[in-house]
Amino acid sequence: MQAIAARRVVSAVFLMCGGFFGLWASRIPDIKAATGLSEGWFGVLLLVMALGAFTAFPTAGALMDRHGPARVTKGAALGTAVAFTLLGLSPSIVTLVAALFFAGFAFGSLDVSMNGWGAEVETALERPVMSSFHGLFSLGAGVAAAAGGLAIEFGFGVALHFCLWGLLSVPILILCWKQHWPQSVGGAETQDKAPLFAFPEGALRFAGLIALIAALGEAAVTDWAALYQILDLGYSEAMAPIAFTVFSVAMVIMRLAGDRIIARFGPVPVARVSGFVAFVGCVLLVSGWNIFVVWTGCFVMGLGYAVLFPLAMSRAAADPHMSKGRALASVATLGYGAFLFGPPVLGFIGQLFSLGASFAVVAFLTLIIPFLASALRVKA
């Protein structure tokens, strides 16, 4: 019963975390306009949040190994709610910089720790549940982004919007803090002095590469699919966003269904098929035959990429050679590093050749996933 109750709480935390992600994404144009910064300088400002997240990964990993993922999740969830509320209340660029770093640090800490708690719940239930957790994250992001559009339509300012969303998170925070979970600490290397920034070791390196490639594919569709349709294929601006919408819908559907599929067939076969499916989707997107083929390609890509990152995180949490905290932090570093820094690299390729060439690179990398999939099998 405790594991079932904890699953509900962890599910709510993933939903909340995704909600804050969607909240932030929906108001970026308004926050940029308020700063008066150019696109280039605002991009530099956004790197502050990324720096906060990357600082958080190893810190959260070390805290998990000392105090257990449940306790770290509780603190990080509260910190995330406070940080994003302050983000909406920042009156100047100086305070915005501080709030962005705090939000990135809290969000990064929560991302690592809630995956750790989710992995422990998965072990206690003796069946896969990580994919559904990530599905709820995607669902929360989509709902919050849609709510952001409504908030803008009704004239809600950024400060009011962020404060109201922070209040909506209070019931989840209360449930999270009330949920008892046995403190699990220690690991394969807790007696060793771990480096500041951990990277996967042994077979976990290949699981980390799967996370990296999957995150790069997701980031490519998020940041470049619309522009690819407009600049390379000549479609209208009004039609271009539909590609990301169908991709997101496919991600949510597959992640919510992924646990049963993984339980039925196992992580390695599912990862191999997922990699091939994502590759087919990339090929359809790059072909650009017509708008419906492009949208179909994005949908197929969403189905293919959906469970790969959750599988990599589950594999990290079960690694027999690294402590849970450090293993999760190392895979998160690769995955989110690709999500944050991959799009600029793809943009550079697009500038030299075309955005179609950028997606062709993504397709080639995706084809590697079936050959890496065996790394998802835990060996003692």
PyMOL commands that set and color helices and strands:
alter all, ss='L'
color gray80, all
select helices_A, chain A and resi 2-35+39-67+69-89+93-125+130-153+158-168+170-178+204-232+242-265+267-287+291-305+308-317+324-352+355-366+369-376
alter helices_A, ss='H'
color red, helices_A
deselect
rebuild
show_as cartoon
